[in-house]
Amino acid sequence: MNVSPRFVCALISLLFSASPASAAAPRPNIIFILADDLGYGDLGSYGQKIIRTPHLDQLAAEGMRFTQFYAGNTVCAPSRSVLMTGLHMGHTRVRGNAGTENPEAQMLRAGDVTVARVLQTAGYTTALIGKWGLGNVGDEGEPRKHGFDYSFGFLNQTHAHNHYPDFLWRNGERVALPNVVTQVGPVEGTGYATKRVLYASDLFFDEARDFIARSKTRPFFLYLALTVPHANNERARVLGDGQEVPSYGPYADQPWPDSQKGQAAMITRMDARVGDLIEQLKTIGLDDDTLVIFSSDNGPHREGGPLHNPEFFAASGPLNGTKRALTDGGIRVPWIARWPGKIKAGVVSAHVGYFGDVMATFVELTGATAPKILESAGAVADENTFGFTVSDREGGSMLVCSPQAALQRLFDEVGSVDQIGIDERVAKYGTRSVKKAAKLWGLRTAVSMVDLTTLEGKDTPGKVASLCQKALRPHDDASVPPVAAVCVYPSMVRHARRALRNDSVVRIASVATAFPSGQAPLKTRLAEVKAAVADGADEIDMVINRGAFLAGEFGRVQDEISAVVTACGAATLKVILEVSELETYDNIRAASFLAMRVIRPGDFIKTSTGKTSLNATLGNNQVMLEAIRDFYLDTGVAIAMKPAGGIRTAKQALTFLIAVKETLGDAWLNNTRYRFGASSLLNDLLRQLEKEKTGAYQAPYYFSEAAESY
């Protein structure tokens, strides 16, 4: 597959390394593993600190981990309907969990085209193992009638609550199991086992291994739809603990409620069995020929009993909400894709996708024929446009190639800016009265937020050393704090590190990534970042690709930021938007959101390089502060902010700090969350502090001249 990353707009074009045009792309085996009610933060690769998931973390390290992938819905059945049909919730057949009152509402019909049917028609052997939930035995929704050559597991999703069932279904035939079940509720088999012999999840992995072994001579599609870590809701209601598992494993001795031990053990047990599958692929020689995708059907549940609490493990990670919520915690899910030699290993992607995209992706991968009705992003954009192909409801092709249309969709998503309201708010900041004690605190705080900078072609190690000394001790008065950081070119980082030593409170920032234009190959920019970090940089400043942003190539913008995040390692990243080139408040807000969705808590968004005519203003500062506030309220992720250039006086700095306090609160009034990129500001801050102390202004040259601001 010859895919240029520039034209990536959907899943597979993000995944694959470029290969020669003459090489035919192989038709992979596809294993799609779907966990049940696993939260965005339940895996170590997504930030989990307590539950052990080494094999899934390794899967992410060997493949690509997506940070903005969304399930089809916030609950099981409709989410799976979107996954199977490639249709969004406005059009897919099943649109809710129907329960026992209206089972036909939770059933695919004869005319529905599933991804399994499409792959089966293309010559794939297909299997469903685990939980179906889209039709019962004998009705129109049974999996054998929707493209699966083989099926084993639960058909009814309420039955699937029971992790120790007394029967399952194989190809429409009932299979008795030795578990003894106490019936709870009207659905046959639902309840809890009083004699526990066979664990459903273990049976599913065993069946999956058997299917892989007997299908290795032709392409296969395995949909492994697990039932963990979903609760046994009926057991939770009766006995108070729905997290059924054969053993608590490494968590047995933890001083936790049993439901919490069970939750952790279910996930770790699943993780180990996924590891077994990958090892099997390697052993039988299918590893390089198999695409493995792992995800979850929605956010984490609260159904394991009165002592089960998803916040205990931070199951939603930095996101707000859980299963059934339309906030991101309820619908954003882990998404890991691995295909050795085809998918770039160790990559983190901020591509925004959803379950419906699976249909078009698998069609493109396998050469299958897409259904006429499809609402799913295709894999590769046309190389003459900045868009991607999707199918409309009548089966025609709709090419999204207009930058204006792409920007408008982004504005619709993140919200537009009331310019008059912004201007009115920032005008009021200048009218605030500041008492002397507050002013002194504000001046010292502003000093501590300054990034001292020297970015000249004539920079020398001696000049950098002098700058570092000023950073450490801006004034003889010990009450005046050091500045936040010194900022230098990558070639000067090692000299700054020598001057500051490793235990300095002053951080070293470096403007890497071909500053200020950013116009260099990504490989070159990443090498510059890695070199600066290796030489001792604590922070990296990068410039976004404004041309790509204004052309509507948002995936490209985010992928470049994501690559720099990875290259930074433990170093903090500051993403420069270059607001003068973005031109409008709407563009500034949209670019802020694109960056914040990729960077980490504590990373910065920054206004400017200081190399253009317009730098930081109260207006664009306010737009970015409000974007940070709204992002924090949506996700719980705290992003830092740095206005740069154009702030030259203490009075301006205090006004900016008032804006921070009134928009974001006191938590942002420190140099880990707010900075000034304005070196010449430091001298005026020192003059004001001296005036507050002595009653007299000092001449500017009384203090050592700061390096040129940017």
C-alpha positions in Angstrom: 0.0 0.0 0.0 1.5 3.3 -1.1 0.0 5.8 1.3 1.4 9.4 1.7 0.9 10.5 5.3 -0.1 13.9 3.9 -3.4 12.7 2.7 -4.4 10.6 5.7 -7.9 11.0 6.8 -9.0 7.7 8.3 -7.8 4.7 10.2 -5.6 2.7 7.8 -3.9 5.6 6.2 -2.8 6.5 9.7 -1.6 3.0 10.4 0.7 1.9 7.6 4.2 2.7 6.7 4.7 3.6 3.0 5.6 0.7 0.8 6.7 0.7 -2.8 3.9 1.3 -5.3 4.7 -2.0 -7.1 4.1 -4.1 -4.0 0.7 -5.5 -3.7 -0.8 -5.0 -0.2 -1.5 -8.4 1.4 -5.0 -9.3 2.6 -4.5 -9.6 6.3 -6.2 -11.9 8.7 -8.2 -9.7 11.0 -8.7 -10.3 14.8 -11.0 -7.7 16.4 -11.0 -8.0 20.2 -13.8 -6.1 21.9 -13.8 -5.8 25.7 -17.1 -5.1 27.4 -17.4 -1.9 29.5 -13.6 -1.3 29.7 -12.8 2.3 30.4 -10.4 4.6 28.5 -8.1 4.6 31.5 -8.2 0.9 32.4 -5.0 0.0 30.5 -1.5 0.9 31.5 -0.8 2.3 28.0 -3.7 4.8 28.7 -2.5 5.8 32.1 -3.7 3.1 34.5 -1.5 2.9 37.6 -3.0 0.0 39.6 -4.4 -2.7 37.3 -1.7 -4.7 35.5 -2.0 -5.0 31.7 1.5 -5.8 30.4 0.4 -7.7 27.3 -2.0 -5.0 26.0 0.6 -2.4 26.8 3.0 -4.4 24.7 0.4 -4.6 21.9 0.3 -0.7 22.0 4.1 -0.5 22.0 4.3 -2.8 19.0 1.5 -1.0 17.1 -0.4 2.2 17.2 -2.4 3.6 20.1 -5.3 6.0 19.4 -6.3 8.7 21.9 -9.5 10.0 20.2 -11.4 6.9 19.1 -15.1 6.7 19.9 -17.4 3.7 20.3 -20.7 3.6 18.4 -22.8 4.5 21.5 -22.6 4.7 25.2 -24.1 1.2 25.8 -23.6 -2.3 24.3 -26.2 -3.1 21.6 -26.3 0.1 19.6 -22.5 0.4 19.8 -22.1 -3.1 18.4 -24.8 -2.3 15.7 -22.7 0.7 14.5 -19.6 -1.5 14.5 -21.2 -4.2 12.5 -23.1 -2.1 9.9 -20.8 1.0 9.4 -23.9 3.2 10.0 -24.1 5.9 12.6 -26.7 6.1 15.3 -29.1 8.1 13.1 -29.4 5.2 10.7 -28.1 1.9 12.2 -30.7 -0.7 13.0 -30.3 -1.0 16.7 -30.4 2.3 18.6 -30.7 1.3 22.3 -30.6 -1.5 24.8 -34.2 -2.8 24.4 -34.2 -5.2 27.4 -36.8 -7.9 27.6 -39.8 -5.8 26.7 -39.1 -5.3 23.0 -36.4 -7.7 21.8 -37.2 -7.0 18.1 -35.8 -3.5 18.6 -32.5 -5.0 19.4 -32.2 -7.3 16.4 -30.5 -6.9 13.0 -32.8 -7.6 10.1 -32.3 -9.6 6.9 -31.5 -6.5 4.8 -28.8 -5.2 7.1 -25.3 -5.6 5.7 -22.6 -6.4 8.3 -18.8 -6.2 8.1 -18.8 -10.0 8.5 -21.0 -10.4 5.4 -18.8 -8.1 3.4 -15.6 -10.0 4.3 -17.3 -13.4 3.9 -18.3 -12.4 0.4 -14.7 -11.4 -0.3 -13.5 -14.9 0.6 -12.8 -14.6 4.3 -13.6 -17.3 6.8 -15.5 -15.5 9.6 -16.2 -16.2 13.2 -18.0 -14.6 16.1 -16.9 -15.8 19.5 -18.3 -14.2 22.6 -21.2 -11.8 23.0 -23.5 -11.0 20.0 -26.5 -9.1 21.5 -28.0 -8.3 18.1 -30.5 -11.2 17.7 -31.5 -14.5 19.3 -31.5 -18.1 18.0 -33.9 -18.6 15.2 -34.7 -14.9 14.5 -33.5 -12.5 11.8 -30.6 -11.3 13.9 -28.9 -14.6 14.5 -25.2 -14.3 13.6 -25.2 -17.1 11.0 -27.6 -15.0 9.0 -25.3 -12.0 9.0 -22.1 -13.3 7.6 -20.5 -15.5 10.3 -19.5 -19.0 9.2 -19.0 -19.9 12.9 -20.4 -18.6 16.1 -20.0 -19.5 19.7 -21.1 -17.7 22.8 -24.0 -15.6 24.1 -26.7 -14.4 21.7 -28.8 -12.5 24.3 -26.9 -9.7 26.0 -28.7 -10.1 29.3 -27.8 -13.8 29.4 -24.2 -12.5 28.8 -24.2 -10.9 32.2 -23.6 -14.4 33.7 -19.9 -15.2 33.6 -20.6 -18.8 34.6 -23.6 -19.7 32.4 -25.1 -23.2 32.2 -25.4 -23.1 28.4 -24.0 -21.2 25.4 -24.8 -21.3 21.7 -22.6 -22.8 18.9 -23.9 -22.3 15.4 -27.5 -22.1 16.6 -27.2 -25.2 18.7 -27.5 -25.1 22.5 -24.3 -26.3 24.3 -24.8 -27.4 27.9 -22.2 -26.4 30.5 -21.6 -27.9 34.0 -22.2 -24.7 35.9 -25.2 -24.7 38.1 -27.2 -21.4 37.9 -29.8 -19.7 40.1 -32.2 -18.0 37.8 -32.7 -14.3 38.3 -35.1 -12.5 36.0 -37.2 -13.6 33.0 -34.3 -14.2 30.5 -33.3 -17.9 30.4 -29.8 -18.5 31.8 -29.6 -15.2 33.5 -28.6 -15.2 37.2 -25.6 -16.4 39.0 -23.8 -19.7 39.5 -23.8 -21.6 42.8 -21.5 -24.2 41.2 -18.8 -22.5 39.2 -16.8 -24.8 36.8 -16.3 -23.1 33.5 -15.6 -19.3 33.1 -17.1 -18.0 29.9 -14.2 -15.7 29.1 -11.8 -18.6 29.3 -14.0 -20.6 26.9 -14.0 -17.8 24.4 -10.2 -17.5 24.3 -9.9 -21.3 24.0 -12.4 -21.2 21.1 -10.5 -18.3 19.5 -7.3 -20.3 19.6 -9.0 -23.3 18.0 -10.5 -21.1 15.2 -7.2 -19.5 14.4 -5.4 -22.9 14.3 -7.9 -24.4 11.9 -8.2 -21.3 9.7 -4.6 -20.5 9.0 -4.6 -21.6 5.4 -6.9 -18.8 4.2 -7.7 -15.3 5.3 -10.0 -15.1 8.3 -11.9 -12.5 10.3 -12.3 -13.2 14.0 -14.7 -11.0 16.0 -13.8 -11.9 19.6 -16.5 -10.1 21.6 -15.6 -10.6 25.3 -17.9 -10.2 28.2 -15.3 -8.8 30.6 -15.1 -6.6 32.6 -18.9 -6.2 32.4 -20.7 -6.9 35.7 -23.1 -9.7 36.4 -25.8 -7.2 37.1 -28.2 -9.8 38.6 -25.5 -11.2 40.9 -24.7 -7.6 42.0 -28.3 -6.9 42.9 -28.7 -10.1 44.9 -25.3 -10.7 46.4 -23.7 -7.2 46.2 -20.8 -8.3 43.9 -21.1 -8.6 40.2 -17.4 -8.9 39.3 -17.1 -12.6 38.8 -13.7 -14.1 38.1 -12.1 -17.5 38.9 -9.3 -15.9 41.0 -8.4 -12.5 42.3 -4.8 -13.3 41.2 -2.3 -10.6 42.1 -5.0 -8.6 43.9 -6.1 -11.3 46.3 -4.3 -9.7 49.3 -5.3 -6.1 48.5 -7.4 -4.4 51.2 -10.1 -3.7 48.7 -13.8 -4.7 48.4 -14.2 -7.9 46.5 -15.9 -6.2 43.7 -12.8 -4.0 43.1 -10.5 -7.0 43.4 -12.7 -8.8 40.8 -12.7 -5.8 38.5 -8.9 -5.6 38.4 -8.6 -9.4 38.2 -11.0 -9.6 35.2 -8.9 -7.1 33.3 -5.6 -8.6 34.1 -6.9 -12.1 33.3 -8.2 -10.8 29.9 -4.8 -9.2 29.3 -2.9 -12.5 29.9 -5.2 -14.3 27.4 -4.7 -11.7 24.8 -1.0 -12.2 25.3 -1.5 -15.9 24.7 -3.2 -15.2 21.3 -0.4 -13.0 20.1 2.1 -15.7 21.1 0.0 -18.3 19.2 0.2 -16.1 16.0 4.0 -16.0 16.4 4.2 -19.7 16.9 2.2 -20.7 13.9 3.7 -18.1 11.6 0.7 -15.8 11.2 2.0 -12.8 13.2 3.2 -10.8 10.2 0.0 -11.6 8.3 -2.5 -10.6 11.0 -4.0 -7.2 12.0 -5.1 -7.3 15.6 -7.3 -4.5 16.9 -8.3 -4.1 20.5 -11.1 -1.8 21.8 -14.1 -1.5 24.1 -17.8 -1.1 23.4 -18.3 2.0 25.7 -17.0 3.5 28.9 -16.6 1.9 32.3 -19.7 0.7 34.2 -20.9 1.3 37.8 -22.9 -1.9 38.0 -20.6 -4.3 40.0 -22.4 -3.7 43.3 -22.6 -1.0 46.0 -18.8 -1.1 46.7 -17.8 -1.0 43.1 -16.6 2.4 42.1 -14.9 3.1 38.7 -13.2 6.2 40.2 -11.2 3.8 42.5 -9.1 2.9 39.5 -9.6 6.1 37.5 -11.3 3.9 34.9 -12.2 6.9 32.7 -8.7 8.3 32.9 -8.7 12.1 32.4 -12.2 12.0 31.0 -15.5 12.9 32.6 -18.3 10.4 32.7 -18.8 6.6 32.5 -21.0 4.2 30.6 -24.3 5.8 29.5 -22.9 9.3 29.5 -22.4 11.3 26.3 -19.4 13.0 27.8 -16.1 11.5 26.6 -15.7 9.1 29.5 -18.8 7.3 28.4 -17.9 6.9 24.7 -14.2 7.5 24.1 -12.5 4.1 24.2 -9.1 2.5 24.0 -8.2 1.6 20.4 -5.0 -0.3 19.6 -4.0 -1.6 16.2 -1.0 -3.9 15.6 0.2 -5.5 12.3 4.0 -6.1 12.3 5.8 -4.6 9.4 2.7 -2.7 8.2 1.7 -0.6 11.2 4.3 1.8 12.6 5.3 0.6 16.1 5.1 2.8 19.1 3.0 5.6 17.5 0.3 7.5 19.3 -2.3 9.0 17.0 -4.8 11.7 17.7 -6.9 10.8 14.7 -10.6 11.1 15.5 -12.5 8.0 14.5 -15.5 5.9 15.5 -16.8 2.3 15.3 -18.5 3.1 12.0 -15.2 3.6 10.3 -14.3 -0.1 10.7 -16.5 -1.1 7.7 -14.8 1.2 5.2 -11.4 0.4 6.7 -11.7 -3.3 6.3 -13.2 -2.9 2.8 -10.1 -1.0 1.7 -7.7 -3.4 3.4 -9.2 -6.5 1.9 -10.4 -5.4 -1.5 -14.0 -6.3 -0.5 -17.0 -4.6 -2.1 -18.5 -1.9 0.2 -22.3 -1.9 0.8 -24.2 0.8 -1.0 -25.2 2.4 2.2 -22.3 3.4 4.3 -21.4 6.1 6.8 -17.8 5.3 7.3 -14.5 7.1 6.6 -12.4 5.5 3.9 -8.8 4.6 4.4 -7.0 6.7 1.9 -7.6 10.2 0.7 -7.4 11.1 -2.9 -3.9 12.5 -3.4 -5.1 15.5 -5.4 -7.3 16.8 -2.5 -7.2 17.3 1.2 -10.3 15.2 1.8 -11.6 11.7 2.2 -14.3 9.7 0.6 -17.4 8.6 2.4 -20.6 7.1 1.1 -23.9 8.8 1.4 -27.3 7.2 2.1 -28.0 6.7 -1.6 -24.7 5.0 -2.2 -23.0 7.8 -4.1 -19.6 9.2 -3.3 -19.3 12.4 -1.4 -15.8 14.0 -1.4 -15.0 16.3 1.4 -12.3 18.5 0.1 -13.1 22.1 1.0 -10.8 23.7 3.7 -13.7 26.0 4.5 -16.1 23.1 5.0 -13.5 21.3 7.1 -13.0 24.4 9.3 -16.7 24.9 9.6 -17.2 21.4 10.9 -14.5 21.9 13.4 -16.1 25.2 14.5 -19.4 23.4 14.9 -17.6 20.8 17.1 -15.6 23.1 19.4 -17.8 26.2 19.3 -17.2 29.6 17.7 -16.1 32.7 19.5 -18.2 35.8 20.3 -15.6 38.4 19.3 -17.6 41.3 20.7 -17.9 39.5 24.0 -14.2 38.7 24.1 -13.3 42.4 23.4 -15.7 43.6 26.1 -14.3 41.2 28.7 -10.6 42.1 28.0 -11.5 45.8 28.1 -12.8 45.4 31.7 -9.6 43.8 32.8 -7.7 47.1 32.5 -10.2 48.8 34.8 -9.5 46.5 37.8 -7.9 48.2 40.8 -5.0 46.4 42.4 -4.0 47.0 46.0 -0.3 47.3 46.9 0.0 43.9 48.5 -1.7 42.2 45.6 0.5 44.2 43.2 3.7 43.1 44.9 2.6 39.5 44.8 1.6 39.9 41.2 4.9 41.5 40.2 6.9 38.7 41.9 4.7 36.0 40.4 5.1 37.6 37.0 8.9 37.4 37.4 8.7 33.8 38.2 6.7 33.2 35.0 9.1 34.8 32.6 11.0 32.7 30.0 14.2 34.5 29.3 15.2 34.0 25.7 18.1 34.5 23.4 17.5 33.4 19.8 20.1 35.1 17.7 22.6 33.9 15.1 25.3 35.5 17.2 24.5 33.5 20.4 27.6 32.2 22.1 28.2 29.9 25.1 29.2 32.9 27.1 26.0 34.9 26.3 23.9 31.9 27.2 25.8 31.5 30.5 25.2 35.2 31.4 21.5 34.7 30.6 21.4 31.7 32.9 22.9 33.8 35.7 20.3 36.5 35.3 17.6 33.8 35.3 18.8 32.4 38.6 19.1 35.8 40.3 17.2 38.6 38.4 17.7 41.0 41.3 19.9 41.4 44.4 16.8 41.4 46.5 16.3 37.8 47.7 12.5 38.2 47.7 12.6 38.4 43.9 12.3 34.8 42.6 14.2 33.2 39.8 12.5 33.2 36.4 10.8 30.1 35.1 13.1 29.1 32.2 15.8 30.1 29.7 15.0 29.5 26.1 17.8 28.8 23.6 18.4 27.2 20.2 19.1 23.4 20.4 22.8 23.9 19.8 23.0 26.0 23.0 21.1 23.6 25.3 24.3 21.9 26.5 25.8 25.2 27.4 22.7 26.2 29.3 22.7 22.9 31.1 26.4 23.4 32.1 25.6 26.9 33.5 22.4 25.8 35.4 23.5 22.3 36.5 20.9 19.6 37.0 19.4 20.8 40.3 18.4 24.2 39.1 14.9 25.5 39.6 15.2 27.3 36.3 14.2 25.1 33.4 15.8 24.9 30.0 13.6 25.3 27.0 14.6 24.9 23.4 12.9 26.1 20.2 13.2 22.9 18.2 11.3 21.7 15.1 12.8 24.2 12.6 11.7 27.3 14.6 10.2 29.7 13.6 8.8 28.4 10.3 8.5 24.7 11.1 9.3 24.1 7.4 11.5 21.1 7.5 10.8 17.4 7.1 9.2 15.9 10.1 12.1 13.4 10.5 14.5 16.4 10.7 12.3 18.2 13.3 12.0 15.1 15.4 15.7 14.5 15.4 16.2 18.1 16.5 13.8 17.5 19.4 15.5 14.3 20.5 18.9 15.9 20.4 17.8 18.9 22.5 16.3 16.6 25.1 19.4 14.5 25.1 21.5 17.6 25.8 19.4 18.5 28.8 16.3 20.4 27.6 13.4 20.3 30.0 11.0 21.9 27.6 10.5 21.9 23.8 8.7 24.7 21.9 7.3 23.6 18.5 5.3 25.5 15.9 2.2 23.9 14.3 1.8 23.5 10.6 -0.4 26.5 10.0 -0.7 25.8 6.3 -2.0 22.3 7.0 -4.5 23.7 9.6 -5.8 26.3 7.2 -6.2 23.7 4.5 -8.3 21.6 6.8 -5.7 18.9 7.2 -6.4 18.4 10.9 -5.2 14.8 11.0 -1.8 15.9 9.7 -1.5 18.7 12.2 -2.3 16.4 15.1 -0.1 13.6 13.9 2.9 16.0 13.8 2.1 17.2 17.3 1.7 13.6 18.5 5.1 12.7 17.0 6.8 15.5 18.8 5.1 14.5 22.1 6.6 11.1 21.7 10.0 12.6 20.9 9.9 14.8 23.9 9.8 11.9 26.3 9.6 13.4 29.8 10.2 17.0 28.5 7.3 19.4 28.6 5.9 20.5 25.2 4.8 24.0 24.3 2.8 24.1 21.1 3.0 27.5 19.3 -0.1 28.4 17.3 1.3 31.5 15.6 -1.9 33.4 16.1 -1.1 36.2 13.6 -1.2 33.6 10.8 -4.4 32.0 12.1 -6.1 35.4 11.7 -9.4 34.9 13.5 -10.5 34.1 17.0 -12.5 31.1 15.7 -9.3 29.7 14.1 -7.3 30.3 17.3 -9.9 28.4 19.4 -10.1 25.6 16.9 -6.3 25.2 16.8 -6.1 25.3 20.6 -8.5 22.3 20.8 -6.7 20.4 18.1 -3.5 20.7 20.1 -5.0 20.1 23.5 -6.5 16.8 22.3 -3.0 15.5 21.6 -0.7 17.0 24.2 -0.4 15.8 27.8 -1.6 17.3 31.1 0.9 20.1 32.0 2.0 20.7 28.4 1.4 24.3 27.0 -0.3 26.0 24.2 1.4 29.2 23.2 0.4 32.2 21.2 3.4 33.1 19.1 6.9 32.8 18.0 7.5 36.5 18.3 8.8 36.6 14.7 5.6 38.0 13.2 3.9 41.4 13.4 1.2 40.4 15.8 2.1 38.5 18.9 0.3 38.1 22.3 -2.7 40.3 22.8 -5.3 40.3 25.6 -7.9 39.2 23.0 -6.1 36.1 21.7 -4.9 35.3 25.2 -8.5 35.3 26.4 -9.6 33.1 23.5 -7.0 30.5 24.4 -7.7 30.8 28.2 -11.4 30.1 27.5 -10.5 27.1 25.3 -8.3 25.7 28.1 -11.2 26.2 30.6 -13.7 24.5 28.3 -11.4 21.6 27.6 -10.7 21.2 31.3 -14.4 21.1 32.1 -15.0 18.5 29.4 -12.0 16.2 30.1 -10.5 17.1 33.5 -7.1 17.7 31.7 -5.3 20.8 32.8 -3.3 22.4 29.9 -0.9 25.3 30.5 -0.7 28.6 28.6 2.0 30.9 27.4 1.4 34.3 25.7 4.6 35.3 23.9 5.8 38.5 22.4 4.5 42.0 22.8 4.2 42.1 26.6 6.7 44.7 27.6 5.4 46.4 30.7 4.6 45.3 34.3 1.1 46.9 33.9 0.4 44.6 30.9 1.6 41.6 32.8 -0.6 42.3 35.7 -3.6 42.7 33.4 -2.8 39.3 31.8 -2.7 37.8 35.3 -6.1 39.2 36.1 -7.4 37.5 32.9 -6.0 34.2 34.1 -7.4 34.5 37.6 -10.9 35.5 36.4 -11.0 32.8 33.6 -9.2 29.8 35.1 -8.8 30.6 38.8 -5.8 30.5 41.2 -4.7 27.0 40.1 -3.2 28.6 37.0 -1.4 31.4 38.8 2.0 29.7 38.8 4.7 29.0 36.4 3.8 25.4 35.8 0.5 26.5 34.2 1.2 30.0 32.9 4.3 31.8 31.5 5.3 34.9 29.8 7.4 34.7 26.7 8.7 38.2 26.9 12.2 38.7 28.1 12.2 42.5 27.9 9.3 42.4 30.4 11.7 41.3 33.1 13.4 44.7 33.4 10.2 46.6 33.8 9.0 44.2 36.4 12.2 44.8 38.3 11.8 48.5 38.0 8.3 48.4 39.4 9.5 46.2 42.3 12.3 48.7 43.0 9.8 51.6 42.8 7.5 49.8 45.3 10.4 49.4 47.6 12.2 52.8 47.3 9.5 55.1 45.9 11.7 55.9 42.9 12.0 54.5 39.4 15.4 53.3 38.2 16.6 53.9 34.6 16.2 50.8 32.4 20.0 50.4 32.2 20.1 50.0 36.0 19.3 46.4 35.5 21.3 44.2 33.1 19.7 44.2 29.7 17.5 41.2 29.0 17.9 39.3 25.8 15.6 40.1 22.9 12.1 39.0 23.5 10.2 36.7 21.2 
